Amino acid sequence: MNPEMSEQIEQTHSGWHTLFDWVKTIAIALLIAIPIRYFIAEPFIVSGASMDPTFASGNFLIVDRVSYRFNEPKRDDVIVFKYPNNPSVYYIKRIIGLPGETVKIDDGKVVIVNDENPTGIKLKEPFVAKDHKSYDSSITVLGENEYFVMGDNREQSSDSRTWGPLDKNLIIGRPVLRLLPMLGISVWPGEYKSQ
């Protein structure tokens, strides 16, 4: 066999071997990344001012998709969910009312009526800045698997006051990490526990 021909065959074989290694590496990376992306954690970029000052437009979050498979969403949790009127759009808001509760808003002040508080309890909401308060009034009775969500920037938020309760099956998860801006890096950003 011609030595030059032998060298060309070896180079071709080596090229295919390198290509196969790359394909194999990419396939393994995808097999790891895709399940993580769709079942464990998902990146999310905040767009808009509805959660000011807790979250600003451009904040880069990692959303935990696992917790709510084992635990129920709680009042004051910040959640990412599919917008009920267009499930291809994602929103970020704070849970105010839980299934079976009545949410009364009077001049912007939120009162929750439930089995533990049949006369109602006024929520403390330190996450709502003074210049982000609203002065609307409404009463909403939540059904089974329904949540009442609101943005921390009440004046600029499209939320349950506008489009009604949020069904549990639209909830994606809650932010576990804020990675951007660099000075705002935090774990469980937006977390607050009221009464």
N, C-alpha and C positions, 0 to 999 in steps of 0.2 A: 504494500500500500504506500502511496505517495505520502511522505511525512507532512507535507503542507496540507493535504486532504485530511489527514488524521487530526491535525491541529484545528482545522476548521470545524470538524465534527465535535471535538471536545469543547471548543468555544461555544458552539450552538447548544450543546447539551448543558454546558455551564449556564448559558443565558436562560434556557428554559427552567433550569433548577432554581435560579435566582428569582425569576418571575413567579414560579410556583411558591417559593418561600414568602414572597410579598403577598400574594393572593391568600395564602394560608394565614399570615399574620393579620391581614385586614379582616378576614372572615372571623377569626377568633375575637378580635377587638369588637366587631359588630355583635357577635353572640353575647359578649359581656355588656356592651353599652346599651343595646336596644332594650333588653329587659329592665335594666336600671332606669332608663329614661321613661319607660311606659308604666312600670309597676312600683318603683321605689322612690325616685327623685326626679324632678323636672325643673329645668331652668325657666325663669319667668322675669321679664323686664317690665317694671311699672311704667304705665303711660297715663299721664294726666295728674290732676291735683286733688282728686277725691279723697285721698288718704293723708293729705298734709295735716300736721307736720310729721306724722309717724313714718310715712313713706313718700318720697319725692319722685317725680317723673325721672326715669333713667336708672333708678335703683335696680340692681341685678340680684335676684333672689333664687335660692334653691328651695323648691317646694317639696315637702314630705308627702308622698302619696300613700304611705303605709299606715300611719297612726289611726286614721279613722276606720280602718278595717277591724281594729281591735277596741277602740274607744269611741264614745259618742262625742260629737262636737260640743264644746262648752261655750257658755256666755263669755264674751270678751275675746274669744279666739279670733285672730285675723285669718281669713281663709281666701283661697283662690278657687273660683268656680266658673262654670259655664253660664254665661248670661242667658236667662230663661227665654228671652225673645229672639236670641240668635246664638245657639250653642257653639258656633264656631268662634265666638268672641269670649275671651276670658276676662273676668273682673276680679278685683281684690277689695274686700270689705271686712267689717268687724261684725261678729254675731252679737246681736242685742237681745233677741227673743228666741226661746226654745219651743219645741213642739208642745202643743196644748196650752201655751200661755196666751195671755192677752197683753198686747203692747199698746199702751196709751201714751200719746205724745200731746202735751199741752203747752203751747207757746215754746216749743223746743225742748221742754223737760220730759224725760222718758220715765214712765212708771210701768213696772211689770206686775201683772196680777197672775198668780198661780196658786196651787194647792197650799204651799207653805205661806203665802202672803195673799190671802183672799181680799184684803182691803188695799193691796198694792204696796210696792216698795219703789222709792225713787232711786234710780241708778246714779252712782257717782261716776263721772266720766272725765277724769283728768286728762285723757288723751285728746279731748276736743278743746282746741285753743279758743280763747275768748273771741277772736275775730273770725272764727270758723263756725260759730254757732248759728242755728237757724231758729225761726220762731213760728214754725208750722204746728198744726194740730191734727191728730188722726187717732183712730182706734182700729186695731187689727187683731182678729182672733186667729191664732195659728192652729192648723190641723195637725194630724199625725204626720211625722216626717217633714214638717215645714219649719223654716227658720226665718227670722226677721233680721236682715243685715243692713248696716248703714256705713257710710264712709265717715272717717274722722273729721273731714272737712264738710260739715253738714250742708253748707250753702252751695257747694259745687259737686255734690254727689248724686248720681242716678242710682237709686237703691230701692229697698222694699217699700219706701214711702211712695215711690212712683209706679213701680211695676209689680208690687205685691210680694208675697212670701216666696222664699227660695226652697225648692224641693231638695231633699237630702241627696238624691241621686245625681245632682248637678255639681256637688262639691268635689273638687279635685284633691285638695289637701291644704296644709298650712305652711307658711314660710319657716324653714328651719335655719337658713343662713342668709345673711345679707352680705354679698361679696363686693358690691360697688355701691357708693363710692368707697374708696380705700379707707378713709377716715371714719366711715360708718359701719365697718365690718362688725357683725354681731351674730350671736346664736339666738334663735327664737325671737327675731326682731318683732317689735310691736306687742310683745306679750304683756298682759296686764290682768290681774285677777281682782274682781270686785267682790261684793258680798257673796 
